[in-house]
Amino acid sequence: MAREQELDLVEISPKAKPPVCKIIDYKKFLYEQKKREKALKSKATKVTIKEIRFGPQTDEHDYEFKKKHAIKFLQDGAKLKAFVFFKGRSIIFKEQGQILLLKLAQELEDYGKVEQLPKLEGKRMIMFIAPKKTK
């Protein structure tokens, strides 16, 4: 039948019993499939991650400056990766770094929620904050 109509016999669902086949133009079928996949891909949301870096002894002015940037990032819908970087022997100030990140999380409560509490990884203490969904 497919040869008579000068079309292709395409197996649509091979796992079904009996297998499902259609008589269609195969090139057109592939084109439609690619088009569908592209439409689904364009609808998918892309998550951007912005980073903010602190030192264990970041002073108040620098902290406020970076907090303003963090607020802007969260309002734009980006995830925030805040981390304290310990250089050399500054690793002895782990508690200060944790206090700094928890203070930031508390002050950004209106704009986002903490996804991961401060966790020490090597010489970095990392915390993730996700933006709150706006209606």
C-alpha positions in Angstrom: 0.0 0.0 0.0 2.9 2.4 0.9 4.6 1.8 -2.5 1.3 2.4 -4.4 1.0 5.8 -2.7 4.7 6.5 -3.0 5.0 7.0 0.7 6.9 5.3 3.6 5.8 2.7 6.1 6.9 4.1 9.4 6.9 2.1 12.7 5.4 4.6 15.3 5.3 2.5 18.4 7.5 -0.6 18.3 6.7 -1.8 21.9 2.9 -1.9 21.4 1.3 -5.3 20.6 0.8 -5.4 17.7 3.4 -2.7 16.7 1.8 0.5 15.4 2.8 1.6 11.8 1.6 4.4 9.6 1.9 5.2 5.9 3.4 8.7 5.8 6.1 10.8 4.2 9.1 10.0 6.5 11.0 13.2 5.9 7.9 15.2 6.8 7.5 13.0 9.9 11.1 13.8 11.0 10.6 17.5 10.4 7.4 17.6 12.5 9.1 15.7 15.3 12.1 18.1 15.3 9.7 21.1 15.3 7.8 19.6 18.3 11.0 19.0 20.3 12.2 22.6 19.5 8.9 24.1 20.8 9.2 22.1 24.0 12.8 23.2 24.5 12.0 26.8 24.0 9.3 26.6 26.7 11.7 25.1 29.3 13.0 27.7 31.8 16.7 28.3 32.0 18.1 28.8 35.5 20.9 31.2 35.9 23.2 31.2 38.9 24.8 34.4 40.1 27.7 34.3 42.6 28.5 36.7 45.4 31.9 36.3 47.2 32.7 37.4 50.7 35.8 37.3 52.9 35.5 36.2 56.5 36.1 39.7 57.7 34.0 41.6 55.1 33.2 45.1 56.5 29.7 46.5 56.8 29.9 48.8 53.7 31.1 46.0 51.4 28.5 43.7 52.9 25.6 46.2 52.2 26.9 46.8 48.6 27.0 43.0 47.8 23.6 42.6 49.5 22.0 45.1 47.1 23.4 43.1 44.2 22.0 39.9 45.7 18.6 41.5 46.0 18.7 42.6 42.3 19.8 39.1 41.2 16.9 37.4 43.2 14.4 39.9 41.8 15.5 39.1 38.3 14.8 35.5 39.0 18.3 34.1 39.2 19.5 31.7 41.9 22.2 33.1 44.2 25.3 31.3 45.3 26.8 33.2 48.2 30.2 32.0 49.5 32.9 33.0 51.9 36.4 32.3 50.6 39.0 31.5 53.3 42.6 32.3 52.3 45.6 30.9 54.1 45.1 30.8 57.8 41.8 32.6 57.7 40.1 29.2 57.9 40.2 29.7 61.7 37.3 32.2 61.2 34.8 29.6 60.1 32.2 30.8 62.6 32.5 34.4 61.3 31.9 33.1 57.7 28.9 31.1 58.8 27.5 34.0 60.8 27.9 36.3 57.7 26.1 33.9 55.4 23.2 33.3 57.9 22.9 37.1 58.4 22.6 37.5 54.6 20.0 34.7 54.4 18.0 36.4 57.1 18.1 39.8 55.4 17.2 38.3 52.0 14.2 36.3 53.4 11.7 38.6 51.6 13.3 38.0 48.2 14.3 34.3 48.3 14.4 31.2 50.4 17.5 29.3 51.4 18.0 26.2 49.3 21.1 25.0 51.0 22.4 26.1 54.4 26.1 27.2 54.7 28.3 24.2 54.2 32.1 24.1 54.2 33.7 22.7 51.0 37.4 22.9 51.1 38.3 26.6 51.6 34.8 27.8 50.7 31.7 28.0 52.7 28.8 27.9 50.2 25.1 28.7 50.6 22.4 28.7 47.9 19.3 31.0 47.8 16.5 30.5 45.3 14.2 33.4 44.3 10.7 33.4 45.6 8.0 32.9 43.0 6.1 36.0 42.1 2.5 35.8 41.1 
